[in-house]
Amino acid sequence: MKIQPLVVCALLFFFFGCAPRGEKAAESEKETEMGGISFQASDGTKVYAVLYPVTEGANAPIVLLFHQARSNSGEYEPIAKRLVSMGINALAVDLRSGGEMWGRKNKTAEAFRTDPGYLAAYRDMEAALDWAKKQGYSKIAVMGSSYSASLALRLAAEHPEISAVMAFSPGEYGELKGQVRGWNEKVEVPVLFACTKDELREVRAYYDTPKKKLLRSKYDLLISEEEGVHGASTLREDKNPDGYKFYWAGLEGFLEQWKKGF
């Protein structure tokens, strides 16, 4: 398999998964309670999250982790632990547009009778960013999965304090239709895109816009692989046993450059 500097193209398979409940779920819920924090969104909504801290201290960089539709912070549990092993703090957020997966409930979404929608969840992402800034983290990056990958591009476009974006399966889903390309054109920091074969044509449209070609950092990356799943779950061994190593190789290289300041 050839890996080019900017683009790696192959096939992924679209897949959503849900971890079984039981002993493993109970351990996850206990861990959530141990690392659980909360902060307030601009509309007063209480947003819940799980902090995975680096033992060396809060001066290390932090990645804000945002899940896909019908999901929650549990999507990132094994991913966050691996980030910590790299010396990177991680904050996995329960967005209000989400649900019960991975043996966990979405504590933020529980406050709403119906799903308030993707754009409403953007308030929660901004609240997470505000929290990280107040904690004094030295570098802040964001990682999104599916709809939140698209909103992560918007977050970086509107908040220059974000220094890198990792967008796993971004798309113009539902109410986001017609907006993602414009958000990405305004992003002036390095971006890692990861997508499936079916998503590749659409993601290329965000990646290769004329304006973005002028602004694009040499550290931007678009990756895809023969085996994989939709969204950030492609980094999970339990969901993508045949392809997760490939994605981690690309992500780790990107993050190491980010830690150095690109």
Secondary structure, DSSP 8 states (H G I E B T S, - for coil): ----SSB--------------SHHHHHHHHHHHHHEEEEE-TTS-EEEEEEE--TT-TTS-EEEEE--TT--GGGGHHHHHHHHHTT-EEEEE--SS---BTTB--TTGGG-SS---HHHHHHHHHHHHHHHHHHT-S-EEEEEETHHHHHHHHHHHH-TTEEEEEEES----GGGTTTHHHHHHT--S-EEEE--HHHHHHHHHHHT-HHHHHH--TT-EEE--SS--SGGGGG-TTT-TTTHHHHHHHHHHHHHHHHHT-
